Structures are given as C-alpha cells and as structure tokens.
Amino acid sequence: MDNTMPMIPLRGLSIFPYMVLHFDIGREKSISALEKAMMLNQKIFLVSQIDAETDLPTSDDFYKVGTIAKIKQMLKLPGDSIRVLVEGIGRGEIEDIIFEVPYFKCAIKEIEEIQYEEIPTKILALMRSVLDSFEQYLSLSQKISIEIFPAVAGIEQPSRLADIITSHLDVKTDIKQKILEAIDPEERLEILIEILNSEVEILKIENDINSKVKTQINKSQKEYYLREQMKIIQEELGQDADIEDEVDDWLTQLKKLKLPAKTSEKIEKEIKRLKKIQPGSAEGGVIRTYIEWIFALPWNKMSKSNVDLKKAEKILNEDHYGLDKVKERIIEYLAVMHLSKTLKGPILCLVGPPGVGKTSVAKSIARAVNREFVRMSLGGVRDEAEIRGHRRTYIGAIPGRVISAMKDAGTKNPVFLLDEIDKIGSDFKGDPASALLEVLDPEQNKDFNDHYLEISFDLSKVMFITTANTIDTIPRPLLDRMEVISVTGYTEEEKVEIAKQYLIPKKVKEHGLKDENLTISEPVIRNIINYYTRESGVRNLEREIANICRKAARKIVEYNAKRIRLTTGNLENYLGKKRFRYDIIEGVNEVGVTTGLAWTIVGGDTLFIETTMVPGTGKLVLTGQLGEVMQESAKAGISYIRSKTKELGIDEKFYKENDLHIHIPEGATPKDGPSAGVTMCTAIISTLTNTPVRKEVAMTGEITLRGKVLPVGGIREKVLAAHRAGIKKILLPVDNEVDIEEIPANVRKKLEFVLINSVDEALEHALVR
C-alpha cells in the first residue's frame, strides 16, 4: 500500500479522526497539494503549524503527528481561495518529506488506534471523570451547547471519546496537539482530564467576573431606567428634569471646596433636601438661591499679593501726592506680610476733611498690593440686616452687604473699603455699628456669621479700610478696633503740585484737549486756590479747572484758537469775580487788635480779635457768633486780668466803671473752642493798657485762671493760614512743640516759633512796649 500523500500545514487549526471540518485554503502550495490529492485517491495529510503566523513554512515549522483525512467537497471562492470539506480518518506521522515544491509530499506512517472489546476498569473510571468534567465545562461555556453531551456520552471507545471531546474544546492548537500525539488511550484521557479541569477553573473565574460586571451594568441600567422614568414624571408635573444632575454637580463642587466638616455637612444636607422638595415650591426656590450663594463665594480663592515694596511705593506716589503717613503704613504692612505669612489683614481708618483723597487712596492701595477692590458705602445705613443679612425665613432674604461684596470681589483677600463710617445711623431695625464690631475685629472676623448663610465665613485675610470726616460720631467700641490715620488737609503748596501733576492733565484729557491747547501758570493756580476755592481737599479746585477747560474748548471750536493761555489778569474772564478772600496783615500796629488762629473743617484761618473799652457799668459784651466755650475763655481772661491788675499797671476799678466789648469779624460764621483764650486775653490787656499789638505776631492757646497757656489742636492748619496771611512770628503753647514737625519744611523756614507757658510770655512778644 502506497503511504505517500500530499500534505497541507494548517494555521491555527487542528483536526482529529472521525471529525468533519471545513476550512479555507489560500496558499499556492496548499492549493497544489489539494489538487494533487483530488487527482489521486482524495486522501491528504493535515498537520498543524507550530506558529500560525508563519506564511511560508518549512519542514521545521509544523508538527510531525497529524491526521489522515479524506476530501469530501471542494468549492472555489472569489480571490483564488478554495473552501474544502474534509473528514478525519486516522492518525499519522511524517516519516520523510519527499519534496516541498510545488507542494509538500510526505511519507506517512499510519498509527493504529487501540480498540477494546472489554474496557479496563481504570480507563472506564477515566472516561467517567472526563465526561463529568466535560459536562461541567459545557455548563460553564457560553460557546458550546450542552445539547451535544448525550451524543458524546454514548461513545464507547476511550480513544474516540478523547478525540471528539478535544475537538469541541475552545483551547489553543498546541494543547490539542498534546492529545493528538498521545497514542495510548489511558495517557490521552489523563491529559484530557488535566486540560478540562484547568479550563473549568478558568471558566469559573471568567463567569464570576462577568457576573459582577453584569450586576453593575444591570444596576446602572436600572438606575438609568428609573431616572428616565423620574424625568418623565417630573415633566408631567412641570418640574425641572435636570435637578438630579444639578444636585450631583453641586455635591462634586462641594467636595472640591474642602470646607470644614461641620460647614460641609450643613451645605450637603441643604443640597440633598432639594431632591425631596418639589422645585416649583417656594421652599425649593429658597434652597436653590441659598446653594447658589454658597458656591458663588470665594472660599479658597486668593489674590497673590504684591510684596515688591519699591513697586508698591511707586504706584502709591503715581496716584497721590503727599499722604506720607498713609503710604508709610501700607509699605510697613507689606514688609511685615512678606516676613510673616500668618499676618491678619489690618483695619485702617482714614480720618480727614472732604476731598483729600481718602476714598481714592484705598483704590490705590488695592492696586499697590495687587488685590481686588470692593467698596461699601455706610452713609445713611440704619438697618443691621444691611451688614449681617436677613434670616432665610423672611421672603426675599439675601446675605448682608459684606458677604455680597466678598462675592463681587471673587477673592478671599480683597481690599475692602467701608466708606463714610462716621455717617452710620441706628433705629428700631437695629444698630449697624454694633453689627460691624464682628466684621472689624481681627480676633473674631475669621468666623464671621451672616444671618442668611448661617455658616462661618473667614474675613481675616481681608484688608479693611474705613474712611470718616470725624471720629467724634464713631462709637467708641468700633473706633477701638481700628488704627486711625489722620489725613490732614493739603497746604497751598501741595494743592499747586496736585493741580500741576494730576488735575490739569486729567481734565485736559477728559475735555478732548491737548497739552499744547491750554497753558495754566503757577500764579494762576495759586489764585484759583486762594480766591475761588476754600477747602481742605481739592474737589472744588478740580471743578474750577474743569470749568476753565470747558471755556477753553468752546474758544478753540468757536474761534479756531490754537492755544489758550491763562494769566492772573484774564482769570476773571473764565471764572468770574473772586469769591473768597483771606486776611492779609496790613497797616500799623493797633491797640486792642490781636491776630488769632482758628481751625475749620476746610482748613486753618486767621481771626482778628477786636477789643474796645467804653464807660459803663462793668458789662462784658461778646459779638461775632461766639460759642459757649469761647465765651467762657473770654470770661476766664477777664478774671485773670483782675487778679493781675497791679503787675499789669491797670486800674483796679476798670471792671466797675467801664464796659468791655470783644468782637470777632465775619459775624455770620459761628466760632467756638478754647484756643482763642490767650489771644482774647492779650487783646483786652492791650486795650486796658493802651499798648499796641504787633501786627506780624499771631497766637493760639487755651488759658487758665492762673494765666497758664494750655495746648490746642489743629496746629498744622493754623500755622499754614498764618503763613498765608503774612505772619512772621507765631506764639504756641509749649506742649504743642511736637506739632511743629508736621508743618511743611518750606513753611517752617519762613516763620519764627515762640513756645509760651503763660500769658505773661505772650505779652512780652505781642505788645509793643
């Protein structure tokens, strides 16, 4: 019998005896082998490749044991490939490869299967174990139907049983090859049991994983299904279908905020309440608004503060002229902040007359420290809820203006300006000033509790700046929490510089003019300051400059003028007649006329105190709208003079036979305070002794019955007014020596300061002996 036949190497495929299988052939050598087999006896040897990826196998690339098969059917497919149906006949082994081209022709040794008439007990036991394992395999496998088991269980021969079961297994080719090469039925069954047990364990693990995945998928599908149902129900009820997504988003945002556990727990509770409440209800709207406010606040966001001291100082100087104390305090704060990262935000109170730049300097501070700026005006605020908010039980409740401003700032450490804190009021709705105590206390404001939020918000990083015209109306506990910085009025020199450096360039630009269109000389600026404005600040000065710019713009447009030049001669054409005047020392030394110094809210001023004596009955007449304190100072002066008549050379009966009249001009202007005491006393002594008073000398100070001169306030403003009026010598109380340092150096150089302890010392310098 001829044992040579064509051979086809199979890729990723194994065939066993008694097995019917179809596969496709596309390689040229395999097609040639197939055609040759059809020409002979339709027998062909099929063997598996060791590596399925090898496209042109050689004798070393396939196993030696394979299956002798009979070709049942051939079908040509498009693309030069052939589909063939084969049936396994028996095992075979390659003894020799006769040639490889044009196809593989091999000498094959047929391997006879052992057939048992009576199967040994051990093999029977192995067959039962194999069937048990195979049944378990079928029950776990999703790829093979368990219906084939009865047919397989009916096979009696162990060899055939092992081959049929192996052919149904979904295992790799090299594992099936082990069964194919096992000739002894007992060995074959043992190998098969091992393979089956291994596959069963793998399938159990796979099924367990699949079960868990399926459970999760089923749960997700169930939730999705329920959610879709809920959406439809909510749509039917007219409710918001996206509320679930919104709640989930809020909970995610809440986790990202990393708030304290107590705060986070309260907010989470409110968010979850929204699920249970019908969104269309009033309470649902209240909760939604509350949650939106919570997430709008800057819980963790902070500006990166500028700690470049030179840059900060440059910014402050760019925006404002003077204000040295304020600038110095801000630079000190930045320096400390650079060294200490835990410094609480300072609470500064800028106190000064209107128009000196208190509000605008706060904006400059924010720019210098590179922080956000928010402003809250307190003028006329009378309701505590303005500061701390309303409770949510009220309809239309909102947080207070402090929390609202923090939301607007968008950062946790802005510069927060509380404007006009001295104008705050109180009524039956509560005291807003008391509500501000917590806001402005560095030890308490880290846990500021707004009535609306009902949770603590940290204000300790905020840099609070407050402004006021006077500290007299600020409640003491509130004032105690702030660091007061006095912003005094500007001197004439400072106003000139402010006009030249800031106001004129600003107004020229605002009115569409160019620098070359308008020239305003320094003497013109001084005339505007002295004769058209009377103020501590520069607001009216700014208005007058704007007035000039408007008139200049009209001339340029109407008459096609190229350049407008203002002089002291043509200033009245633009601003009209002079509105104010200031006293200038003129004339000769007079008896009973002294020069006093006064402080007003718009700056300092000079007072000419006139005294005369007429025959009478000892009356003291005071005119010029003098206040009670000022009248009492005059009476104290009279009593001192009566106690010193002998030393002063005055008739002891002067107060019985004469009337004294003290008058301070500009009677329409109310005047008060003790600081004119020494001035009035000197004027009376001048009248009684008929001694002239030096016109170039001015004085200020409170007097006692013993003739002591006590310190007074407003020295800086008073001295500037004296300088403007042409005074050469100023008499000041000894205790006011420290105030002389605050006077600008250029003014100090032109004045002679005399420090006095008593009225006697004042008389030495004031009276012409």
ABEGO torsion letter per residue (X at the ends): XBABBBBBBBBGBBBBBGBBBBBBBABAAAAAAAAAAAABAGBBBBBBBABAABABBBAAABBABBBBBBBABBBBBBGGBBBBBBBBABBBBBABBABAOABBBBBBBBBBBBBBABBBAAAAAAAAAAAAAAAAAAAABAABBAAAAAAAAABABAAAAAAAAAAABBBBAAAAAAAAABABAAAAAAAAAAAAAAAAAAAAAAAAAAAAAAAAAAAAAAAAAAAAAAAAAAAAAGBBAAAAAAAAAAAAAAAAAGBBAAAAAAAAAAAAAAAABBAABAAAAAAAAAAAAAAABBAABBBBBBABAAAAAAAAAAABBEGAAAAAAAAAAAAAAAABAABBBBBBBBBBBBGAGAAAAAAAAAAAAGBBBBBBBABGBABAAAAAEBBAABBGBBBBAAAAAAAAAGBABBBBBBBGAAABBBBAAEBAAAAAAAAABAAAAAABBBAAAGBBBBAAABBBBBBBABAAABBAAAAAABBBBBBBBBBAAAAAAAAAAAAAAAAAAAAGBBAAABBBBAAAAAAAAAAABBBABAAAAAAAAAAAAAAAAAAAAAAGBABBBBBAAAAAAAAEBBABBBBBBBEBBBBGBBBBBBBBAAEBBBBBBBBBBBBBAGBBBBBGGBBAAAAAAAAAAAAAAAAAAAAAGBBAAAAAABBBBBBBBGAABBBBEAAAAAAAAAAAAAAAAGBBBBAABBBBEBBBAAGBBBBBBGAAAAAAAAAAAGBABBBBBAAAAAAAAABBAAAAAABBBBBBABAAAAAAAABBX
